[in-house]
């Protein structure tokens, strides 16, 4: 293993500096995009946890208040059968996040196992695992999920999450394989081999820490894909419409011509929730990109400095239409 600055400080008897990983973690959490995205995501996670408990009505309960606009009694209005839209949104948030995070977790585990193993071991194992990833890459994800959901009688959230994960792990596996191929010839990996470290210990303690940001970015991207896929399945009526989620709300609104009837409160809240959740995950992904790529941080910092200097640096400008000054040909007399 290579000797780090911390090891040198300990050998010299001086206090070791702060771990760079901790500073990097703090820098990542200090970013404005990351903090905004995490706060927005935490809000939706909180709704998913307590939403069914704080829902003012049963989302399936009907009443005689048909297509009522938002009011003090029904904050998000009612549907054509008098169902409370706010209760449907609150109850449906849990299903959306369960599918998103479970699918992303399964897909990330598969991509890490297959991609890192193929990239580090190489040889026949690499060829077999790469061929498997290529097969799943050419499979059409959404049509395959629609076929599975159509033939299975009870398409619950976990089944949809598993189907989405099986069709979304291959791309992340290819990226991790390429990164592992680049890392396995680094000096610290060769030093670990020379000291007799086992293969799996090298992968866990030398390769994986350098892939953390790439894995996190792939996880967030898969959450976005899984959420949009589940909402699409519910919106087109393929998924079980008896399970409430935001796509189910949009399905019933579209089926009963809410837009034609001017019942904007029926579909706007679900659409806003989808947009806000997608924005939160995208901001987190942008923060990860800035954390991984130092040039993005440098460019952002440079632009901020330029913006701060605008208006404070005097610039002499020539009047419009003025000709450039002619060079002087006269010579001063010698004394």
N, C-alpha and C positions, 0 to 999 in steps of 0.2 A: 504494500500500500504506500502511496506517496505521502511525504511528510507535509503537513499543512502548517499554516501560520499559527494555529492554535497549539499544535504539538510543539512547535519551536518555542513558543512562549512558555509552555509548561516546563520544558526542559531547561530553559534559562532561569526559571524561578519567578518570572514576571506574570502578572494576571493575564489570563487569556482574554482576547477581545470577544465582543458579542458575536454569537453565531450568525453567519450571513443568512442562513435560512430563516431565522426569526426576523431579521431586518427586512428580508424580501417579503415575508408574509405580511408584515405590518405595512410595507409599501403597497402591496396588492390591496389590502383592506382600506388603505387611505385614499384610493382612487375614487373620484366622484362618481364615475359610471358604476363601479363595483358596489359602492355603498347604496346608491339609488336602486340598482337592480336587486340587491339583497333585501332592502327594506320592502320593496314592492312584493318580492317573492314571499317574504315572511308574513306579509298581510294575507296573501292567498292561502298560505299554509295554515295560518290561524283560522281563517274561514273554513277550511276543510276540516279542521279538528272540531270546532265548536258550532259550525253551521247548522247541522241537524238539530242541535239543542236550542239555538236561539231563533230558529225559524218561527215566525209568528203563527203560521198555519200549517196544516198538513198539505204538502204539495199536490196530493191527489184529491183533496176535499173540494167539492163543488158548492157553489152558492148561487143566489139569484142576482148577484151583481155582475152582470155580463159585460165584458169589454169596457170596464171602468178605467179612466185614466188615473195616473198617480194621485193619491190623496193621503190624508192622515191615517186612514184605516188600512189602506193598501199602498205602501210607499212606491212600488213599481207597477201598480195597476193590476188588472185581472185579465184572464183569458176569456175565450168565447163561452166557456162553461163556468166562469166565476172562480177559477183557481188563482191563487195568489202567485204572481210572477216572482216576487222576492223570495218566497219560500222555495220555489223551484230552483232559483239561482244558488241559494245557500246550500241546499241539499245536493245539488249537482256538482258543486265545487270539489267535493271529496272524490267522486269518481274520476273526474278529470285528472287530478293530481296523482291518484293511485295508479292509473294507467300510465301516465307520463313517467313517473319515477320508477315504477317496477319494470317497465319496458326498457328504460335507459340503464337500469342496474344490470339486468340480464344481458343486454347487448354489450355493455361495457366489459363485463366479466368475460364473455365469449371473445370479444375482440382482443383483450389483453392476453388471455391464455393462448389463443391461436397466433396472434401477430407477434408477440414477444418470443414465443417458443420457436416459431418459424424463422424469425430473424436471427436469433442467437445460435441455434443449433445448426441451421443450414443443411446442406446435403439433401438426402431423400426426404427427410421430414419436412424441410422447407418446401420442396416441390409438391408434396402431397397436400400440405395445409394451404399452400398458395392456390393450388388447383381447386380446393374446396371453397376458398374465399371467392375465386373468380366465378364459380358456378352460382353462388348466392348473389354476386354482384349483377349478373345478367338476369336474374329472376325479377319480374315486375312486382314491386312490393305491394302497392295498394290493390291491384287486381287480385293478387294471391290472397290477401287478407279478406277481400270481399267474398271470394269463393269459400274460404274457410268459415267465415261468419254466416254464409248463406246455408251451408250444409249442417252446421252444428245447431241443435235446437235451442240450447241455453247458452248464449254468448255473454258470459259475465265479464266483469272488468279484468280479472286475472287472465282469462283465456285470450281476450283481445290484446292485453299487454304481452303475453307470451308470443302471440302471432306477430306482433309488431317487432318484437326483439329478434325473432328468427330472420326477419327480412331487413334488418338495419345494422347488423354487426359487421358485415364484411368490409364496408368502406373504412371504418375505424381500424380494423385489423390490418388492412394494407398500409395505412399511415404508420401504425406502430411498428410494423415489420420494417419499413424503410428507416424509421428512426433508430431501431435496434441495430440494423446493419451498419449505421453510421457510428453508433456508440460502442460496438463490441470490439473495435480495434483501437480504442483510446488507451492512453498510457496507464491510467489507473485500473482499467480492466485487465490489461496484460500483466500489471503488477500483482493483481489478485490471483490470476492464474499461476503466476510464478511462485507465489507463496502456498500453493496447494489448496486454495479455496474450492469448494464444490460448485458445480454448475448452478444449482438452484440458489445457493447463497450469493453468488455473483449477480444473478438476475434480480434477486430481491433487494440487495443492499447496494449494488453498484449501478444497475441499469434502471430499475424501477423509479428511484428518486428523481432521475433526470427525465422521466416520462410523465411525471405527475401533472404538469400543466397541459400537456397534450391529451392525456386521459380525461382531465377535468373538462377541457373544451369539447371533446367528443361526447362526454356525458351530457353536457348542457344542450348541445345540438340534437342529441337523440331525444331528450325530453321535449324539445320543441316539435320535432317530427312526430313523436308519439301522441302528443296532445292534439295536434292538427289532424292526424290520421283518425283518432277516435272520434273527434267532433265531426269529421267528414262522414264516417260510417254511420253515425247517429243521424246526421242531417239528411242523408239519402235513404234512410230507413232500413239499412242493412243490419245494424246492431239492434239489440233488444230495446225498444222504445219505452218499455216499462221501467227501465233503470234511468233515473234522472241524471242528466248532465247538460252542459251548455248546448251541445249539439241536439239533444232531444227537445229543448226549448225552441231552438230554431226550426226543427222539423215540424212541430205542431203549429208554429207561427206561419211557416210557409204553406203548410197543408190547408190552413184555414184562411189564407189570403189576408194576413194581417196588414201587409203593406197597402193592398187595395182598399182596405177598410179604414186606413189611417190610424191603425193601432200601433203606433211607433214604439210605445212602451213595452210591447210584447217581445220585440227582437233586438232593440237597441241595447238594453242592459247586458244580454248575453254576448253581443258583438263587442261591446266595450270591455268586458271581462277577458275575452279572447285576445283582444288587442293589447290590453295592459299586461297580461301574463306573458305574451310573446315579447313585448318590449322589455319587461324585467329580465327575462332569460337572455335576450339579445344584449342588454347592457352588461350582464355578467360575463357573457362571452367576449364582448369588446374589452372588458377589464382584463380577462385572461390573456387576450392577444397582446395588450400593452405590457402586461407583466412578462410574457415570454419574449417579445421582440423589443430589445432596447431601443431600436431605431424609432419605433412608434412613440416611446416616451420622450426621446430626444426631440423628435419633430413637434410633439405637443408642447414641450417646454419652450422650444425656440419660437413657436407661434405666439405663445403667451408673452414672451419677452418683447417680440416685435409689436404686439398690441399695446403693451405698456409704454413703448417708446413713441408710439404714434401721437403727434400733437405736441411733443416736447422737444423735438429736434428741429431747429430752424433750417429751412431750405431756401436758398436764393433762387428765384425763378426769373427768367428773362421775359420781358413783355412780348405779347404775341405780335408777330410781323416784324420784329426787329432783326436787322441783319447782323451777322457775326462781325466782331471788330476786325478791321484790317490790320495785318502785321505792320509794325513800324519799320520804315526803311532808313530813317534818319539816324545818323551817328553823332554821338556827342564829340565835340572838338577836344582834341588832346591838348593838355596844358603842359 
